[in-house]
Amino acid sequence: MHYEEKITLKNGREALIRNAAREDGKDVLDIYNITHEETDFLLSYPDEKGFDLSQEEEYLEEKAESEREVELIAIVDGKAVGIAGISAIGDKYKLKHRASFGISIVRDFWGLGIGKALSNACIKCALEAGYEQLELDVVGENEAALSLYKSLGYVEFGRNPRGFKSRITGYQELIYMMLQL
C-alpha cells in the first residue's frame, strides 16, 4: 500500500508523510528510542526494544510491500519526527475486519498537527485495505491522545485499570478505543 502526502504544520513548516522504507530503519529506531524515553505512555521502554537495525529494515520492507498493513513516517526539514502504523489483528475470517493502530511522535513536535495527520493517513490506509474497524489502547492519563482520538471518531469500549505497570508511576489504566470505518 502506497501513501504520500505533504501537510502544512501549525507553525507553518511543511511535513512529509510517507511509507517508511528499508532505508529509514535507523531513523525509525531513533524515533522509537527517543519517544519511549520521553513519555511513560507507550507500551515499552527503550531497553526492551528486542530488535536490531537489520530486523527493523526487514520489518519496514515487509510493511512497504503489504496490501493490508502500513508503517508511515513523518519528516520535517529532512528529519524523521514520528511514526504510525496499522497492523492486522488476525487473518482468520472472524478477525480480518479489524486492525490495530499505533503512533509515536518526538516530543519537540507535539501539538503541531503531526499526530492528527498521521492518524488520518492511517485511517485512509485502513479503508483502502478493507478494514471495518481500527482499534487502539491509550493510557487514561494521556489527555492529549484521548482528545485526538475522540476528535477522529474513536469511542471507548472498555478499560483495564491495571493495563500497564509503569516503572515510574505503578499501574496505569488503559482505555480501549475503536473507530468504525
C-alpha positions as CSV (number, residue, x, y, z in Angstrom):
1,M,0.0,0.0,0.0
2,H,1.5,3.3,-1.0
3,Y,0.9,6.6,0.9
4,E,2.5,10.0,0.5
5,E,1.2,13.4,1.5
6,K,2.6,16.8,2.3
7,I,1.0,18.9,5.0
8,T,1.5,22.3,6.5
9,L,2.0,22.2,10.2
10,K,0.5,24.7,12.7
11,N,3.9,26.5,12.8
12,G,3.9,27.0,9.0
13,R,6.6,24.4,8.3
14,E,6.0,21.5,5.9
15,A,5.9,17.8,6.8
16,L,6.0,14.9,4.5
17,I,4.1,11.8,5.5
18,R,5.0,8.6,3.5
19,N,5.6,4.9,3.8
20,A,8.6,4.1,5.9
21,A,11.1,2.2,3.8
22,R,14.0,-0.2,4.5
23,E,16.5,2.8,4.3
24,D,14.5,4.5,7.1
25,G,15.4,1.7,9.6
26,K,17.9,3.8,11.6
27,D,15.6,6.8,11.8
28,V,12.7,4.6,12.9
29,L,14.8,3.0,15.6
30,D,15.9,6.5,16.7
31,I,12.3,7.6,16.9
32,Y,11.5,4.5,18.9
33,N,14.3,5.2,21.4
34,I,13.6,8.9,21.7
35,T,9.8,8.6,22.1
36,H,10.0,5.7,24.5
37,E,12.4,7.7,26.7
38,E,10.3,10.9,26.6
39,T,7.0,9.6,27.7
40,D,5.7,6.9,30.0
41,F,2.5,6.5,27.9
42,L,3.9,4.0,25.4
43,L,4.0,0.2,25.6
44,S,7.6,-0.4,26.4
45,Y,10.9,1.1,27.4
46,P,13.9,1.7,25.1
47,D,15.8,-1.2,26.8
48,E,13.0,-3.6,25.8
49,K,13.2,-2.9,22.1
50,G,14.2,-6.5,21.2
51,F,15.1,-5.9,17.6
52,D,18.2,-4.6,15.8
53,L,18.7,-2.5,12.7
54,S,18.6,-5.4,10.2
55,Q,15.4,-6.7,11.7
56,E,13.8,-3.2,11.6
57,E,14.8,-2.8,8.0
58,E,13.2,-6.1,7.1
59,Y,10.1,-5.2,9.0
60,L,9.8,-1.9,7.2
61,E,10.3,-3.6,3.8
62,E,7.5,-6.1,4.6
63,K,5.2,-3.3,5.6
64,A,6.0,-1.3,2.4
65,E,5.1,-4.4,0.3
66,S,1.9,-5.2,2.3
67,E,-1.6,-4.6,1.0
68,R,-3.1,-4.9,4.5
69,E,-0.6,-3.2,6.8
70,V,1.4,0.0,6.7
71,E,4.1,1.9,8.6
72,L,4.3,5.6,8.0
73,I,6.9,8.1,8.8
74,A,6.6,11.9,9.3
75,I,9.6,14.0,8.1
76,V,10.1,17.7,8.9
77,D,13.1,19.6,7.3
78,G,14.7,16.2,6.4
79,K,14.4,14.9,10.0
80,A,12.2,11.9,10.9
81,V,10.0,13.0,13.8
82,G,7.1,10.5,14.0
83,I,5.9,7.1,13.0
84,A,2.4,5.5,12.9
85,G,1.0,2.3,11.5
86,I,-1.8,-0.2,11.2
87,S,-1.4,-4.0,11.8
88,A,-3.9,-6.8,11.2
89,I,-5.3,-8.2,14.4
90,G,-5.6,-11.6,12.7
91,D,-6.0,-13.3,9.4
92,K,-8.9,-15.6,10.4
93,Y,-12.3,-14.7,8.9
94,K,-13.7,-13.5,12.3
95,L,-10.8,-11.1,12.8
96,K,-10.0,-9.9,9.2
97,H,-12.2,-6.8,9.6
98,R,-10.0,-5.4,12.5
99,A,-6.7,-3.6,12.6
100,S,-4.7,-2.1,15.4
101,F,-3.3,1.4,15.3
102,G,-0.1,2.8,16.9
103,I,1.7,6.1,16.9
104,S,4.6,7.9,18.4
105,I,6.0,11.4,17.8
106,V,9.1,13.1,19.1
107,R,8.1,15.5,21.9
108,D,9.6,18.6,20.3
109,F,7.0,18.1,17.5
110,W,3.9,17.5,19.7
111,G,1.0,19.9,19.1
112,L,1.8,20.8,15.5
113,G,-0.7,18.6,13.8
114,I,1.6,15.6,13.0
115,G,-0.4,13.2,15.2
116,K,-3.7,14.1,13.5
117,A,-2.1,13.9,10.1
118,L,-0.5,10.5,10.8
119,S,-3.8,9.3,12.3
120,N,-5.8,10.4,9.3
121,A,-3.3,8.8,7.0
122,C,-3.6,5.5,8.8
123,I,-7.4,5.7,8.7
124,K,-7.2,6.2,4.9
125,C,-4.9,3.3,4.6
126,A,-7.2,1.1,6.7
127,L,-10.1,1.9,4.5
128,E,-8.0,1.2,1.4
129,A,-7.0,-2.2,2.9
130,G,-10.7,-3.1,3.5
131,Y,-10.7,-2.9,7.3
132,E,-14.0,-2.1,9.0
133,Q,-12.6,-1.2,12.4
134,L,-9.5,0.4,13.9
135,E,-8.5,-0.3,17.5
136,L,-6.1,1.2,20.0
137,D,-5.4,1.4,23.6
138,V,-4.3,4.6,25.4
139,V,-3.2,5.3,28.9
140,G,-6.0,7.1,30.7
141,E,-3.8,9.9,31.8
142,N,-2.8,10.8,28.3
143,E,-5.3,13.5,27.8
144,A,-3.9,14.9,24.6
145,A,-4.1,11.5,22.9
146,L,-7.6,10.9,24.2
147,S,-8.7,14.2,22.9
148,L,-7.2,13.5,19.5
149,Y,-8.7,10.0,19.2
150,K,-12.2,11.3,20.2
151,S,-12.0,14.1,17.7
152,L,-11.3,11.5,15.0
153,G,-14.4,9.5,16.0
154,Y,-12.9,6.8,18.2
155,V,-15.2,5.6,21.0
156,E,-14.3,3.9,24.2
157,F,-15.3,0.2,24.6
158,G,-13.6,-0.8,27.8
159,R,-11.0,-0.1,30.5
160,N,-8.3,-2.1,32.2
161,P,-7.3,-0.4,35.5
162,R,-4.1,-2.3,35.7
163,G,-3.3,-2.4,31.9
164,F,0.3,-1.2,32.2
165,K,2.6,-1.4,35.2
166,S,4.9,1.6,34.8
167,R,8.4,1.6,36.3
168,I,7.8,5.2,37.3
169,T,4.1,5.5,38.4
170,G,2.9,2.0,39.1
171,Y,-0.3,0.8,37.5
172,Q,-1.7,2.8,34.6
173,E,-5.3,2.4,33.4
174,L,-5.7,1.5,29.7
175,I,-8.7,2.7,27.8
176,Y,-9.6,0.6,24.8
177,M,-11.0,2.5,21.8
178,M,-12.3,1.7,18.4
179,L,-13.2,3.5,15.2
180,Q,-15.8,2.0,12.9
181,L,-14.8,2.7,9.3
